[in-house]
Amino acid sequence: MGIYEELEWRGLIKDISSPELKDKLNNGGMTFYIGTDPTGDSLHIGHFSSFLISKRLKDAGHYPILLVGGGTGLIGDPKPTAERPMITYEQVNHNFECLKAQAERIFGFEVVNNYDWYKDMNFIDYLRDYGKYFNINYMLNKDVVRRRLDEGITYCEFSYMIMQAMDFYVLHQNKGVNLQVAGQDQWGNITAGIELTRKKSGEELYGITMPLLTKSDGTKFGKSEGKAIWLDREKTSPYEMYQFFLNSEDSKVIDYLKFLTFLSKEEIEELEESNRNEPHLRKAHKALAREVITFLHGKEAYDEALEISEMLFSGHIENLTYEQVKACFNGVESIDTDEDLQILNALVKAGAASSNREARQFVKGGSVLVNGVKITDEKFLVSKKNAYGHKATVIRRGKKKYFVINHK
């Protein structure tokens, strides 16, 4: 099947601007762009699915450009609920450099910054050359604007649509871009760019959107929707990513395989059958974790994530490194201390026992492990010199309750 049919099978097409786009996509040769604003210093898994569409299009013979909006990021696109907080020029520039390096490393795309064509534009030229082509009624009818009218929307946010339309026009003029790819929430901005170019030059541009990557409750994967899964391994380790995908909802894992991997139709259908008939094996979840982590960080990172997971499952954590401990137990209850602690005191301070008496019962009963080793001596000393990297001690009480003591 052609690239259009593949995207359709994967559920990656929400809107297209013209029926003729189907043949254009299948024939190759288009120059397209996908954009993101530098509101953070790393992409997250919500970006990943749309960026993979760009990789699929590139492999089908199209040329991708990534726009990181150093200009639009200073304004902020309208959210459905409230205005985004402003971020400083310095932070936007820092984020731009981080995202540029990350995108070039992972995807190999050409990266441009729309601040380059906004920084020298004066207000009169902005109104005469662009503002005059936008009908207020047309702008008010866009979904995200309409939803904000009751509570109010600032002129700054309202202008974002014009800026994104300008991006499409400028990239068409300077880079030959004739297609924009984005999530479904950007449809109004895409069509605004198509209309602007048609009015200014009479030329036809195209747009395609994909459904947003969501959980079963409809919430999307993004940093504003709870804890983000970052593509930067220093912010989300391969192990954390492995656990995230391993614990994906059964009802969504096949969608995630279609959105986030390059596995073939036959491979995914086989995993779908396994997910339906033998869900306890979690073959689909494991394949999802393997494909995403290997694509982002390489096979070695995936192998390490798998090894850490197996160590934790077996309870044999004594051979973990300090860096692996940080990745494994990020978010686990922890305390900081600058002194050695007797095990009973350590259990109470860490919250693993309510009293010395209860702590003694746990120790004598053999249900306490320190750094993977069972402790039955109530005089055992939790010490910095025996900690992982001389920095962290991991206490396990029972089968699954973990606590971390950070040594200063």
N, C-alpha and C positions, 0 to 999 in steps of 0.2 A: 504494500500500500504506500501511497505518497505521504509526504510529511503532513499534509492537511488531514488526511484520513487517520494517520497515527495520532495526531494531536486530538482529533475528535474522539477516537477510541479511548484515549487516556483521560477523557473528560476535561481537557485543557482549553477548550474553546467556549467562551461565554457569549461574546459579541464580535461580529466582524462588520466593517463599515461598508462593504460592497461584495456582492456575490462573485465578482470576477477575481477577488482576492484568492479564492480557492486555487485557481489555475496558476496564478502568479506565485503562490507559495510552492506549489508542486514543481514549477519550472525553475526555481532558483533565481539568483541574480539580483535580489533586492538588497538595499542597504537599509538597515533598521536600527532603531535605538530603543533602549529601555532605560528608565531613569529612577533614581532614588535620591532623597535628600539626606545630607550628612547630619542627621539628628543624633547619631551615635558613632562610636569609633569602630564598630564592627557590624557586618551584615548578620542577620539571624535566619533561622530556618524558614521564616515567613517569606523572606526575600528569595530563598534558595529555589523554590519551585518555579518562580517566574524567570529567574536567571537560567534555570535549566532549559526552559523553552527557548531561550536565546541560543544556548549551546546546541539544542536540537536543530534549530533553524540554520545555525552556522554549518553544522554537519550536512545539512541538505543543500548547501551552496549559496547561502545568504551571508551578508557581511554585517557583523554586529558592532554597535557603538554603545558604550555605557556612559550615560550622563549622570554625574554626581553633582547635585544642584547646590553649589556654593552660593548662588544668588537666591534661588527659591527657598533654600534652607534658612536664610535670614528672615524670611517672611512666614513660612509655615502654611501648609495646605489646610483648609478647613476640616476639622473633625466634626462628626455628626453631633457631638454633645457639647463641646466647649472649645474655646480658642487655645491653641498650643502656646506654651510659654516660650518667650523669645530666648534665643541663645546668642552668645557673644560672637563677634567676628573671629576672635582668636580660637574659640571652641569649634566654630564651623570649619575654619581652615585646618585645624588639627584633625578633625574628623574626616575631612576631604582627603587628606594625605593618607590616613589609615585605610579608608575604603578603597582608594585608588590602588594602593599596594596590594591589598587583599584581593580585589577583583582581578588584577593583572596576574597574581600568583595562581589563583584557583581557576579562572576562566580564560585568561589570555586575551581579554577584550581591550580594544582601544578605549581610553577613558578621556572624557572632556568635562569641562567645568563651566556651567552657564554664567558664573560670575564674570567670566572673561568678556561677555558681550553686554552685561548689565552695568559694569562698573563705570563706564564712560558715557552712558546714555543720560541725556538731560530730560527733565520732566515734560517740557514742551514737545520734544521729539516723540517721547513715549505716547503722549495723548494724540498727536497728529498722525503718527505713523502706524499706531496700533489701536489705541483706544477708540478711534472713530469707526472701527470696523465691528465693534461689539455693541449689540443691542441689549439694553438693560433687561427687557422682558425675556430675552433669550437666556441671559445669565441667571435670572431669578428662577427660571424653570428647571435648572439643573438640580438633581436630587439632593446633593449634600447642602446646597444653598437653601433650597426650599425647606429642608428639615430644620435649619437654623433660624428661620425668619421669626418665629414666635419669641424666642429668647434673645435674638439679636445677633448680627454678624458684623464685624468691623470692616471698614473699607480696605484695610490692609489684607485681611483674609479674602475678601471678595475679589481682590485684584489677582489672586494667585492663578485663577483660570486664564487670565490674559497672559501672564508670564509663561505658563506651561505651553500655551498656544504659540507664543513667540518662540519658545525653544524649538518646537517642531518646524516652524517656518525658517528659523535661522539655520538649523541643521540641514534642512532641505537645500537652502541656498548655498551653504558653505561646504557641506559634506555629501550632498546628493542623497540624503535620507528620504525615503518615500514610504516608510512604514514605522509605526510606533507600536510597541508591545507593552502591555501593562496589566495589572490586576483590574478586576471588574469595577472597583471603586473609582478608577480613573477614566471611565468611559466618557464622562462629560468633558473632561479636559482634552481628551484625544479628539473628539468631534469638534471642539472649539478650534483646535489647531488645523484640522482639515478645512473648516469653514474659513478661517483667517487666510490660509494659503490660496484657497480658491478665489477669494475676494481680491487679494493683493496681486496675484500673478496668473490666475486662471488655471493653475495646475492642480492635478488630482493627487492627493495623498491618501494613505490607507491606515487603518487601525484594527488591532485585534486585542481582545482582553481575555483573560483566563479567570475562572472562579478562584476566590481566595481559599487558601489552605485553612481548613477549619477543623475543630474538634466536633464531636457528635452533638454538643449543645449549641453549636453555631458560632462559638467564639473563635476568633482567628489566632493564628500563631504570630505573635508579635510582642515586642517589648512592652507595649502598653496594655497587654492582655495577660498579666501575670508574669511568671518567671520566663524569660526568653531563653531559647536554645541558640547560643551564639555560634557563628562559624569560626571565630577565633578560639583556638584550643586553650589559650590562657584564661579565657572567660568561661568556656564550657569545655571540660576535658573530654577526650574520646570516650573515657569510661562513663562519664555522665550522659553523653549522647547515646551510648550503647544502652544504658538503662532506660533512658527516655523512650527509645524506639522499641525496646523489648517489652515495655509496659504500655505500648499503644493500645487503644481500644480495638478489640477484635472486629467491631463493625466498621472501622475506618482504615485498618491496616492495608487492605487491597487498594483503596484510593491512594494511600500514601506511596505504595509501590509504583503505581501508575504515574503519580506526580513527581516523585523524587528519585527515581532510578531509571537506568537504561535497560533494565531487563526486558526481554522480548514478550510479546503477547502470549506465546506458548508457555514461557517460564512463569509468568504471572498467573495464568489460568491454572497451572499445576499447583502453585502455592495457594491459590484461592480454594481449590478442592481440598487441600490439606487443612486449611484454616477452617473449612466447613466440617470436615469429617474427623479430624484429629487435632482439634485446637490446642490440646495440652502440649503438643510437641513444639508449638510456636515457631514453625518453620518460616512462615511469612514474616514474622517479627524479626527473626534472626537474619533473614535475607535482607530486610530493609536496613537494619543496623549495619550489616556488612557493606552493603552497596554505598550508603551515604558516607560512612566514616572513611572507607577506602578512597572514594572520590575526593573527599575534602582533605584528608590527612595522610593517606597512603596505607598500604597493607600492614606495615609495621605498627602503626598506631592502632589499627583494628585488632591485630593479634594481641597487643598489650592490653587493650580494653577487655578482650575475651579472657585473657589470662587472669586479670584482676577479678573479673566477675566469677570465674571458677574458684579462685582462692577464697573469695568471700562466701560463696555457696558452700564450700567444704569446711569453712571455718579456719583454714590454715593460712593465716595472714602474717605469719612471722617473717616471711621473706619479702614483704612489701618494702618499697623505698619510701622515703618521706614524701616525695612528690606524689606517689601513688596514694599514700594515706590522705593527703590533702584532697585529691580528686575523689576518692572513695567516700570520705566522711564529711564532705562539704554540706553544711546544714545540720549535721548531727549535734545534739546537745554538747556543749563544751564549756570548760572553765580555764582560766589562766592562773598560773601559779609560779612563784619564784623560789619555792622550797620543795624539799622532798616530803612525800606524804605516806603515812602508813596506809595500807590497803583499805582498812575500815574507814578511816577518815576520808580517803580519796573517793570511796563509793558514796559517802554521804554528801560531800562537797559537789560531786559531779551530778548528783540527783539520781544515782542508781539505787540508793537505799534511803529510807526515811530516818533511820537511826543507826547507831553503832550496833545495837542488838540485832536489827534486821540484817545489817551488813555482815555480821559474824555468821548468821544463819546461811547467808548466800555463800560465803567463803567455805565454811565447813561442809556445806552440801555439795560443793564442787561445781557450782554454777557460775563461777567468776573466772574469766580469762583475761590476762594482761598481755597485749601484743601477741595474741594467739596461743599463749601458754597458760594452762590451768593453774590457778593459785589456790592452795588450801591452807597456807600458813598466814594466820591473821597478823603476823608481825612483818609480812612482806612489805618492802619499801618501794613505792612508785618514785622512780628517780630519773632525773634528766640524763644521767649517763647511760641508762638502759633504754632510752626513748628512741623512736625513729628519728634519725638525723640529729639526735640530742634535742629534739624540738617538740615531739608529740608522742603521747602514750595513748593507746586505744584500749579501753576496757569494754569487755562484752559480758553482759549479765543475762544468763539464759541462752536461748537460741538466736535471738534477733535484736536484742536491745544493746545498742552501742553508745558509748560516751567517749569523749576525747578530752584529754588534759594537755593543754599547751604549756610548755615550759619556757619561761622567759630567760 
